[in-house]
Amino acid sequence: MSGKIITLFCYIYRRNDEPSHKRAFPIKIDNTETVGILKKVIKAETKDIFDHLAAFDLHLWNVEIPSKNNAVFKERLAAYIKNDHKLDEDMTPSDELCDVFPDRLPKNSVHIII
């Protein structure tokens, strides 16, 4: 079954790095693919960063963090990491992206934190 191509903006969170909205990157993927396939695509796009990990070891979190203004991005990212982020709540590999993102994706936002 063919769905529609969606663009997810992803951000790699690193504990000791200064956050910047300019480090968000797009991933184009069919919305009928699974989170597990998304992990493989992200790993392929970021192979220099995640070359020591298998795709299934990546943790992905579904977020909606505005990314147009860096100050707002940094504030919302910090709040998410401090208050909302839970290691055991990463996205389920078998979920289809159309179920994870059933509505229109917000513009100028990060959708996935890795």
C-alpha positions, 0 to 999 in steps of 0.5 A, a space after each residue: 500500500 502506498 501512502 504519502 511522503 512526509 518530511 519529519 524534522 529530526 534533532 539529535 540530542 546530545 547532553 553536553 552540546 549547546 542546542 541549536 535549531 539549525 542542527 535539525 535535519 529533514 527525513 523524507 519517508 512514506 507515512 505507511 512505513 514503520 518507526 523501525 524503518 524510520 530508524 534505519 533511514 535515520 541511521 543511514 542519513 547520520 552514519 558518521 554519528 551512529 556508526 557504532 549503533 544498530 538502527 534498533 538501538 536508536 531511541 526516537 521520541 515524538 515531539 512538537 518543538 517550534 524550531 523557527 526561533 533558536 531561543 524558543 527552541 532551546 527553551 522548549 527542548 530543555 523543558 521537554 528533556 527536564 519534564 516530559 522525556 522518559 527513556 521508556 517512552 520511545 516510539 514503538 518500532 512496529 507502529 506505522 508513521 501514519 498512526 504516529 502522525 495522523 494529522 498534518 505535521 506542524 511547520 517550522 517544528 522538530 518532530 523527532 528527537 533522537 
